[in-house]
Amino acid sequence: MKRGHKQDHQQGQFIRHFIFGAEDGLISTLGFLSGIAGANLSRAVIGIAGIAEVFAASLSMAIGTYLSSKSQTELVKRNIEIEKSQIEKSPKQEKKELIALYKKKGFKGKELEKIVSKIMSNKKVVLNEMLTSELGILPGRFENPVKSAVVMFFTFILLAMIPLFPYLLFQVSLAVKVSITLTVLSLFLVGAIKTKVTNRNWFSSGFEMLIFGIIAAIVTFYIGEFIATLY
């Protein structure tokens, strides 16, 4: 049973990074390309700039994910060490905290005393109880920063190629239309897939992502076009 929960937790982490990388890869790349396409640049310039932007952004996202995941894991481990120290140095205080926790759960009298005494008889059980109930930490379930960064990197770069690909094949006028079409369809799918985590309605979630993509494309395209008229 525990193994199943651990697998669900790991899959949840994977899906979270996949969704984040997919959304950002699609929307930021579409916005960037639409902006420079609106500036009336040549297909070659747009293609080179797009490839450079995709690789730079994917590396940035991967590094950011690694550092944030590593920092989060270090913080959690630090809190665990502090809690261990408190259990060793101040068992009476920990017992008071346990009593308060179980009173909130509705236990009282001899039943409360029996439960708390049973927990206090095993330091590992005390630690697990304080971490989960008081701090909201699941012991032993740490996010792997390297795996998180790898998932982010490849998800971002693969999904970012969807809005970029048309500019490598078609003339700019056609590429803009194909890029937007493919991207908003991909965003709809990503939004629908996201409901595996959020439990929202798949259609409304997909439609929401689609709208964001269209807004990003339209706004950045006309910003690029406006800037081009200034020069």
BAFI-3210 file (N, C-alpha, C; in Angstrom, 3 decimals, decimal comma, padded with zeros to 6 digits):
// residues 231
n [1|2|3|4|5|6|7|8|9|10|11|12|13|14|15|16|17|18|19|20|21|22|23|24|25|26|27|28|29|30|31|32|33|34|35|36|37|38|39|40|41|42|43|44|45|46|47|48|49|50|51|52|53|54|55|56|57|58|59|60|61|62|63|64|65|66|67|68|69|70|71|72|73|74|75|76|77|78|79|80|81|82|83|84|85|86|87|88|89|90|91|92|93|94|95|96|97|98|99|100|101|102|103|104|105|106|107|108|109|110|111|112|113|114|115|116|117|118|119|120|121|122|123|124|125|126|127|128|129|130|131|132|133|134|135|136|137|138|139|140|141|142|143|144|145|146|147|148|149|150|151|152|153|154|155|156|157|158|159|160|161|162|163|164|165|166|167|168|169|170|171|172|173|174|175|176|177|178|179|180|181|182|183|184|185|186|187|188|189|190|191|192|193|194|195|196|197|198|199|200|201|202|203|204|205|206|207|208|209|210|211|212|213|214|215|216|217|218|219|220|221|222|223|224|225|226|227|228|229|230|231]
n.u [000,830|001,894|003,875|002,407|001,311|003,654|004,477|002,357|002,851|005,343|004,605|002,867|004,638|006,067|004,058|003,407|005,740|005,825|003,440|003,907|006,282|005,364|003,244|004,618|006,606|005,111|003,479|005,290|007,130|005,489|004,550|006,968|007,843|005,642|005,790|008,265|007,692|005,704|007,211|008,096|010,382|012,833|012,317|014,542|015,909|013,964|013,753|016,377|016,561|014,419|015,222|017,482|016,247|014,552|016,361|017,860|015,851|014,868|017,092|017,338|014,903|015,245|017,492|016,477|014,405|015,888|017,390|015,347|013,958|016,000|016,525|014,061|014,000|016,230|015,337|013,153|014,460|016,007|014,017|013,109|015,350|015,407|013,012|013,563|015,576|014,126|012,413|014,197|015,327|013,197|010,925|008,593|007,374|006,809|004,967|002,873|002,175|001,298|-000,929|-002,533|-002,892|-004,369|-006,579|-007,847|-008,637|-010,734|-010,458|-010,480|-010,073|-009,402|-009,006|-007,647|-005,313|-004,276|-003,727|-001,810|000,221|000,928|001,959|004,132|005,815|007,435|009,952|010,270|007,682|006,598|008,045|007,205|004,489|004,484|005,697|003,949|001,370|001,758|003,643|003,101|004,690|005,818|007,604|010,612|009,807|011,133|011,699|013,477|016,002|017,561|016,172|013,798|014,678|015,531|013,131|011,753|013,426|013,378|010,622|009,928|011,547|010,698|007,939|008,101|009,059|006,860|005,402|007,570|008,390|006,806|007,937|010,345|009,754|007,826|006,851|006,831|004,255|002,426|003,483|003,003|000,224|-000,021|001,613|000,282|-002,160|-001,397|-000,237|-002,281|-004,025|-002,418|-002,120|-004,726|-004,887|-002,923|-004,066|-006,316|-005,117|-004,053|-006,124|-005,929|-004,503|-005,693|-008,396|-010,391|-012,970|-012,323|-012,739|-013,246|-010,844|-009,000|-009,947|-009,503|-006,676|-006,247|-007,335|-005,547|-003,251|-003,998|-004,403|-001,794|-000,437|-001,736|-001,429|001,419|002,150|001,062|002,361|004,985|004,618|003,928|006,280|007,985|007,043|007,988|010,625]
n.v [-001,212|001,252|001,463|001,923|004,453|005,928|005,716|007,085|009,615|010,218|010,171|012,309|014,441|014,283|014,830|017,436|018,931|018,356|019,558|022,269|022,786|022,236|024,100|026,567|026,294|026,217|028,614|030,793|030,530|030,730|033,352|034,793|034,210|035,143|037,808|038,648|037,940|039,721|041,949|041,963|040,508|038,468|035,033|033,416|034,803|034,808|032,035|031,347|032,994|031,938|029,243|029,723|030,996|028,984|026,979|028,433|029,218|026,715|025,647|027,558|027,183|024,539|024,747|026,530|024,953|022,837|024,181|025,289|022,960|021,617|023,439|023,376|020,690|020,678|022,470|021,057|018,799|020,075|021,002|018,549|017,623|019,564|018,971|016,372|016,940|018,430|016,488|014,837|016,595|017,931|016,211|016,399|018,742|018,054|016,083|017,574|018,988|016,926|016,093|018,354|018,290|015,898|016,424|018,279|016,588|015,359|013,545|012,584|012,494|009,285|007,867|009,663|010,006|007,411|007,047|009,078|008,287|005,851|006,679|008,245|006,312|005,461|006,884|007,257|007,092|009,289|011,335|011,039|011,588|014,246|015,517|015,058|015,849|018,315|019,841|019,197|017,570|014,890|012,269|011,047|011,319|012,883|015,304|014,638|016,637|016,533|014,772|016,196|018,523|017,452|016,430|018,852|020,214|018,615|018,429|021,136|021,858|020,087|020,643|023,326|023,280|022,961|025,465|026,626|025,027|025,424|027,821|027,029|025,731|027,014|030,058|033,261|034,509|032,371|030,633|031,886|031,549|028,737|028,083|029,306|027,930|025,182|025,448|026,419|024,281|022,330|023,461|023,234|020,461|020,045|021,472|019,881|017,464|018,293|018,078|015,628|015,994|018,209|017,612|019,025|019,983|018,622|019,859|022,623|023,296|022,811|024,626|027,035|027,172|027,293|029,815|031,499|031,061|032,107|034,803|035,507|035,216|037,084|039,575|039,845|039,725|042,080|043,944|043,564|044,322|047,006|048,065|047,674|049,580|051,865|051,916]
n.w [000,000|000,893|-000,989|-003,286|-002,724|-002,688|-005,343|-006,562|-005,532|-006,701|-009,398|-009,362|-008,935|-011,326|-013,222|-012,475|-013,110|-015,798|-016,766|-016,110|-017,571|-020,155|-020,550|-020,240|-022,177|-024,550|-024,477|-023,911|-026,005|-028,264|-027,877|-028,053|-030,711|-032,202|-031,615|-032,805|-035,379|-035,969|-036,197|-038,716|-039,566|-041,320|-042,410|-041,873|-039,848|-037,846|-037,423|-036,501|-034,230|-032,811|-032,307|-030,722|-028,560|-027,570|-026,681|-024,796|-022,980|-022,148|-020,827|-018,806|-017,438|-016,578|-014,897|-013,005|-011,968|-010,869|-008,851|-007,229|-006,446|-005,086|-003,016|-001,690|-000,831|000,879|002,832|003,900|004,950|006,863|008,614|009,527|010,959|012,976|014,275|015,165|017,008|018,889|019,871|021,194|023,108|024,350|025,322|026,885|026,043|023,407|023,904|024,964|022,687|021,055|022,498|022,217|019,438|019,084|020,588|019,017|017,036|018,196|020,270|023,743|027,371|028,829|026,507|024,854|026,372|026,264|023,520|023,034|024,806|023,687|021,197|022,090|023,036|021,040|019,311|016,549|015,609|016,895|015,639|012,932|013,269|014,203|012,065|009,894|010,853|012,164|010,648|008,041|006,446|004,457|005,436|003,970|001,354|-000,814|-003,325|-006,271|-007,333|-009,710|-011,450|-011,621|-012,921|-015,360|-016,421|-016,689|-018,551|-020,958|-021,433|-021,785|-024,026|-026,039|-026,307|-026,916|-029,470|-031,044|-031,637|-032,928|-035,105|-037,577|-038,587|-039,538|-041,811|-043,445|-045,216|-043,560|-043,264|-043,570|-041,698|-039,244|-038,913|-038,947|-036,766|-034,584|-034,686|-034,283|-031,771|-030,032|-030,130|-028,983|-026,465|-025,567|-025,298|-023,326|-021,213|-020,847|-020,090|-017,695|-015,909|-014,778|-012,521|-011,262|-011,166|-012,416|-014,815|-017,954|-020,418|-019,881|-018,642|-020,682|-022,597|-021,289|-021,248|-023,984|-024,622|-023,257|-024,779|-027,285|-026,637|-025,834|-028,281|-029,995|-028,644|-028,402|-031,098|-032,204|-030,664|-031,500|-034,158|-033,849|-032,705|-034,820|-036,650|-035,510|-036,072]
ca.u [000,000|002,798|004,571|001,473|001,245|004,923|004,445|001,432|003,533|006,359|003,900|002,356|005,754|006,367|002,990|003,507|006,814|005,424|002,439|004,555|007,189|004,572|002,545|005,570|007,255|004,180|003,029|006,396|007,712|004,510|004,580|008,231|007,841|004,604|006,296|009,268|007,047|004,991|008,204|008,422|011,735|012,872|012,113|015,822|016,170|012,987|014,133|017,593|016,209|013,541|016,024|018,297|015,363|014,071|017,428|018,197|014,741|014,786|018,181|016,982|013,829|015,806|018,346|015,577|013,717|016,874|017,726|014,172|013,701|017,083|016,305|012,897|014,406|017,124|014,508|012,386|015,398|016,370|012,882|013,096|016,432|014,968|011,976|014,252|016,264|013,124|011,913|015,247|015,598|011,990|009,832|007,369|006,763|006,262|003,767|001,824|001,757|000,518|-002,223|-003,294|-003,249|-005,410|-007,799|-008,482|-009,234|-011,931|-010,170|-010,401|-010,057|-008,492|-008,705|-006,612|-004,086|-003,779|-003,175|-000,590|001,234|001,356|002,810|005,348|006,669|008,298|010,409|010,033|006,257|006,429|008,594|006,293|003,234|004,704|006,013|002,766|000,231|002,102|004,382|002,630|005,808|005,768|008,986|011,183|009,303|011,804|011,778|014,834|016,238|018,098|015,074|012,864|015,286|015,536|011,747|011,456|014,202|012,898|009,228|009,931|012,156|009,875|006,688|008,439|009,297|005,582|005,219|008,750|008,521|006,301|008,830|011,478|009,256|006,967|007,034|006,387|002,805|001,764|004,034|002,308|-001,090|000,170|002,181|-000,788|-003,136|-000,828|000,031|-003,514|-004,527|-001,559|-002,470|-005,995|-004,583|-002,209|-005,073|-007,155|-004,291|-003,862|-007,231|-005,516|-003,997|-006,588|-009,759|-011,346|-013,566|-011,254|-013,002|-013,055|-009,414|-008,365|-010,375|-008,817|-005,304|-006,346|-007,550|-004,281|-002,351|-004,456|-004,123|-000,337|-000,047|-002,271|-000,812|002,837|002,264|000,808|003,430|006,098|004,274|003,992|007,690|008,562|006,666|008,774|011,987]
ca.v [000,000|002,388|001,567|002,544|005,877|006,531|005,819|008,168|010,870|010,450|010,504|013,652|015,350|014,241|015,530|018,861|019,511|018,220|020,580|023,569|022,895|022,251|025,390|027,656|026,076|026,582|030,005|031,750|030,434|031,308|034,797|035,313|034,106|036,028|039,164|038,979|037,831|040,987|042,981|041,798|039,993|037,377|033,688|032,919|035,487|034,293|030,651|031,342|033,579|030,995|028,112|030,227|031,271|027,714|026,321|029,265|029,156|025,366|025,546|028,415|026,523|023,345|025,199|027,080|023,830|022,129|024,979|025,403|021,635|021,354|024,306|022,861|019,453|021,054|023,072|019,986|018,008|020,917|020,956|017,206|017,593|020,394|018,222|015,279|017,541|018,805|015,251|014,376|017,552|018,400|015,244|016,848|019,736|017,313|015,381|018,591|019,296|015,771|016,154|019,418|017,822|014,863|017,047|018,878|015,493|014,904|012,584|013,172|011,570|008,142|007,499|010,606|009,673|006,126|007,262|009,874|007,454|004,852|007,371|008,691|005,160|005,202|008,186|007,337|007,374|010,678|012,167|010,971|012,258|015,691|016,005|015,025|016,588|019,686|020,560|018,828|016,967|013,441|011,812|010,137|011,584|014,089|015,479|014,521|017,850|016,204|014,238|017,302|019,396|016,728|016,434|020,219|020,547|017,920|018,813|022,489|021,933|019,338|021,370|024,617|023,067|022,990|026,772|026,997|024,166|026,015|028,871|026,374|025,105|027,852|031,510|033,839|034,750|031,087|030,057|032,494|030,908|027,327|028,068|029,617|026,825|024,007|025,738|026,494|022,904|021,661|024,018|022,626|019,106|020,152|021,860|018,703|016,518|018,856|017,684|014,415|016,464|019,184|017,066|019,943|019,536|018,609|020,802|023,995|023,475|022,903|025,875|028,117|027,218|027,727|031,268|032,134|030,984|033,050|036,157|035,712|035,365|038,332|040,738|039,972|039,987|043,492|044,706|043,490|045,124|048,411|048,424|047,724|050,848|052,948|051,895]
ca.w [000,000|000,968|-002,262|-004,222|-002,413|-003,091|-006,804|-006,880|-005,201|-007,723|-010,632|-009,179|-009,169|-012,758|-013,933|-012,147|-013,911|-017,203|-017,055|-016,040|-018,711|-021,389|-020,654|-020,441|-023,461|-025,617|-024,424|-024,020|-027,353|-029,189|-027,688|-028,582|-032,171|-032,745|-031,473|-033,815|-036,694|-036,142|-036,510|-040,151|-039,774|-042,294|-041,860|-041,358|-038,576|-036,883|-037,116|-035,679|-032,934|-032,126|-031,819|-029,616|-027,424|-027,031|-025,917|-023,635|-022,028|-021,577|-019,848|-017,678|-016,693|-015,937|-013,789|-011,989|-011,340|-010,038|-007,664|-006,359|-005,867|-004,142|-001,855|-000,981|-000,161|001,980|003,866|004,535|005,756|008,006|009,543|010,120|011,957|014,105|014,985|015,860|018,152|019,884|020,483|022,111|024,191|025,046|025,108|027,550|025,161|022,259|024,378|025,049|021,318|020,599|023,180|021,559|018,092|019,142|021,105|017,846|016,265|018,897|021,338|025,078|028,497|028,838|025,120|024,434|027,116|025,766|022,171|023,151|025,467|022,704|020,225|022,771|023,342|019,884|018,818|015,105|015,436|017,319|014,566|011,785|013,624|014,270|010,716|009,027|011,419|012,550|009,612|006,705|005,714|004,287|005,589|002,976|000,004|-001,273|-004,767|-006,805|-008,131|-011,031|-012,250|-011,859|-013,925|-016,639|-016,906|-017,112|-019,742|-022,152|-021,684|-022,336|-025,353|-026,990|-026,560|-027,527|-030,889|-031,775|-032,289|-033,718|-036,280|-038,837|-039,089|-040,193|-043,042|-044,289|-045,216|-042,287|-043,237|-043,350|-040,467|-038,097|-038,779|-038,582|-035,424|-033,619|-034,712|-033,614|-030,361|-029,241|-030,027|-027,999|-025,158|-025,169|-024,840|-022,051|-020,224|-020,585|-019,343|-016,367|-015,031|-014,071|-011,232|-010,644|-011,101|-013,026|-016,065|-018,946|-021,506|-019,407|-018,394|-021,996|-023,235|-020,579|-021,762|-025,380|-024,615|-022,865|-025,924|-028,314|-026,131|-025,904|-029,684|-030,550|-027,990|-028,756|-032,531|-032,473|-030,020|-032,450|-035,342|-033,444|-032,541|-036,167|-037,290|-034,903|-036,628]
c.u [000,860|003,521|003,702|001,361|002,505|004,963|003,523|002,085|004,564|005,722|003,340|003,424|006,064|005,336|003,075|004,566|006,494|004,459|003,078|005,455|006,446|003,899|003,515|006,267|006,388|003,882|004,174|007,015|006,775|004,521|005,822|008,225|006,813|005,069|007,295|008,712|006,297|005,930|008,714|009,883|011,684|012,696|013,388|016,130|015,239|013,357|015,333|017,299|015,344|014,295|016,858|017,442|014,892|015,141|017,793|017,110|014,643|015,881|017,867|015,919|014,357|016,659|017,485|014,847|014,647|017,135|016,549|013,850|014,734|016,885|015,137|013,245|015,291|016,349|013,719|013,286|015,833|015,272|012,783|014,154|016,056|013,944|012,582|014,918|015,284|012,557|012,902|015,375|014,356|010,812|008,510|006,617|006,123|004,980|002,593|001,272|000,918|-000,872|-003,122|-003,772|-004,418|-006,699|-008,588|-009,173|-010,443|-011,703|-010,085|-010,368|-009,017|-008,082|-007,576|-005,278|-003,454|-003,109|-001,843|000,537|001,796|002,302|004,154|006,306|007,637|008,673|010,177|008,579|005,957|006,877|007,656|004,999|003,391|004,975|004,762|001,643|000,535|002,723|003,921|003,708|005,613|007,199|009,416|010,732|009,852|011,862|013,231|015,091|016,716|016,980|014,069|013,380|015,267|014,139|011,385|012,144|013,597|011,439|009,164|010,413|011,312|008,594|006,957|008,692|007,999|005,320|006,391|008,807|007,996|007,217|010,058|011,074|008,563|007,397|006,345|004,877|002,011|002,209|003,330|000,993|-000,959|000,674|001,109|-001,782|-002,625|-000,641|-001,240|-004,151|-003,731|-001,867|-003,789|-005,749|-003,871|-003,178|-005,977|-006,392|-004,113|-004,942|-006,946|-005,019|-005,033|-008,018|-010,824|-011,963|-012,540|-011,471|-012,748|-011,582|-008,652|-008,691|-009,677|-007,384|-005,283|-006,490|-006,266|-003,296|-002,717|-004,146|-002,635|000,105|-000,489|-001,554|000,632|003,024|002,090|001,805|004,646|005,851|004,371|005,442|008,366|008,252|007,470|010,174|011,965]
c.v [001,256|002,594|002,252|004,034|006,587|006,713|006,946|009,520|011,218|010,835|011,916|014,698|015,429|015,042|017,033|019,543|019,432|019,333|021,958|023,791|023,002|023,604|026,519|027,534|026,514|028,085|030,996|031,725|031,022|032,833|035,427|035,331|035,022|037,477|039,534|038,804|039,124|042,135|042,874|041,392|038,833|036,031|033,153|033,517|034,951|032,872|030,573|031,874|032,622|029,819|028,539|030,439|029,993|027,036|027,112|029,159|027,787|025,140|026,362|027,763|025,299|023,725|025,739|025,984|023,069|022,882|025,087|024,071|021,299|022,168|023,805|021,605|019,744|021,653|022,021|019,147|018,765|020,898|019,611|017,105|018,411|019,645|017,057|015,783|017,901|017,587|014,727|015,283|017,939|017,452|015,679|017,854|019,067|016,585|016,354|018,924|018,172|015,770|017,199|018,996|016,850|015,368|017,665|017,821|014,881|013,891|013,297|012,076|010,469|007,713|008,374|010,270|008,391|006,297|007,996|009,070|006,415|005,489|007,737|007,551|004,837|006,538|008,356|007,687|008,818|011,620|012,205|011,732|013,778|016,275|016,089|015,915|018,049|020,482|020,231|018,228|015,467|012,905|010,841|010,380|012,906|014,116|015,407|015,719|017,562|015,696|015,337|018,215|018,745|016,714|017,815|020,561|019,926|018,247|020,178|022,492|021,204|020,099|022,721|024,481|023,122|024,359|027,178|026,276|024,800|027,078|028,294|025,782|026,062|029,318|032,096|034,006|033,472|030,484|030,595|031,776|029,456|027,214|028,298|028,470|025,607|024,231|025,765|025,112|022,121|022,155|023,433|021,219|019,116|020,526|020,700|017,669|016,972|018,423|016,362|014,768|017,317|018,681|018,052|019,310|019,672|019,650|022,242|024,290|023,634|024,208|027,076|028,282|027,708|029,251|032,001|032,160|031,985|034,489|036,475|035,967|036,715|039,554|040,923|040,267|041,484|044,409|044,744|044,354|046,616|048,883|048,568|049,041|052,022|053,036|051,710]
c.w [000,000|-000,351|-003,304|-004,001|-002,863|-004,605|-007,241|-006,634|-006,268|-009,049|-010,568|-009,428|-010,664|-013,541|-013,696|-013,003|-015,403|-017,591|-017,096|-017,247|-020,023|-021,593|-020,979|-021,798|-024,624|-025,628|-024,617|-025,413|-028,389|-029,099|-028,283|-030,114|-032,808|-032,691|-032,549|-035,232|-037,005|-036,480|-037,944|-040,401|-040,762|-041,607|-041,233|-039,992|-037,487|-036,455|-036,194|-034,277|-032,123|-031,530|-030,612|-028,367|-026,770|-026,172|-024,669|-022,564|-021,368|-020,538|-018,601|-016,806|-015,932|-014,726|-012,650|-011,231|-010,408|-008,739|-006,696|-005,683|-004,803|-002,859|-001,008|-000,200|001,036|003,145|004,637|005,442|007,008|009,059|010,246|011,213|013,196|014,951|015,761|017,133|019,262|020,604|021,511|023,340|025,003|024,829|025,753|026,686|023,948|022,649|024,470|023,664|020,734|021,218|022,519|020,171|018,138|019,788|019,959|016,987|016,958|020,001|022,683|026,149|028,392|027,431|024,575|025,086|026,586|024,392|022,248|023,786|024,511|021,687|020,850|023,097|022,209|019,236|017,309|014,813|015,825|016,203|013,365|012,046|013,629|012,877|009,847|009,552|011,677|011,405|008,193|005,827|005,638|004,339|004,491|001,557|-000,499|-002,791|-005,217|-007,727|-009,551|-011,943|-012,601|-012,962|-015,306|-017,258|-017,444|-018,433|-020,993|-022,474|-022,341|-023,786|-026,410|-027,329|-027,224|-029,027|-031,709|-032,401|-033,181|-035,060|-037,576|-039,432|-039,784|-041,544|-044,010|-044,273|-043,982|-042,217|-042,956|-042,016|-039,224|-037,844|-038,320|-037,145|-034,365|-033,535|-033,955|-032,121|-029,533|-029,106|-028,987|-026,600|-024,648|-024,616|-023,490|-020,931|-019,854|-019,759|-017,894|-015,387|-014,320|-012,669|-010,514|-010,440|-011,607|-014,268|-017,179|-020,045|-021,060|-019,142|-019,704|-022,694|-022,600|-021,092|-023,203|-025,468|-024,252|-024,036|-027,009|-027,892|-026,252|-027,339|-030,247|-029,974|-028,441|-030,244|-032,801|-031,768|-030,944|-033,673|-035,034|-033,317|-033,902|-036,869|-036,734|-035,505|-038,140]
res [m|k|r|g|h|k|q|d|h|q|q|g|q|f|i|r|h|f|i|f|g|a|e|d|g|l|i|s|t|l|g|f|l|s|g|i|a|g|a|n|l|s|r|a|v|i|g|i|a|g|i|a|e|v|f|a|a|s|l|s|m|a|i|g|t|y|l|s|s|k|s|q|t|e|l|v|k|r|n|i|e|i|e|k|s|q|i|e|k|s|p|k|q|e|k|k|e|l|i|a|l|y|k|k|k|g|f|k|g|k|e|l|e|k|i|v|s|k|i|m|s|n|k|k|v|v|l|n|e|m|l|t|s|e|l|g|i|l|p|g|r|f|e|n|p|v|k|s|a|v|v|m|f|f|t|f|i|l|l|a|m|i|p|l|f|p|y|l|l|f|q|v|s|l|a|v|k|v|s|i|t|l|t|v|l|s|l|f|l|v|g|a|i|k|t|k|v|t|n|r|n|w|f|s|s|g|f|e|m|l|i|f|g|i|i|a|a|i|v|t|f|y|i|g|e|f|i|a|t|l|y]
***
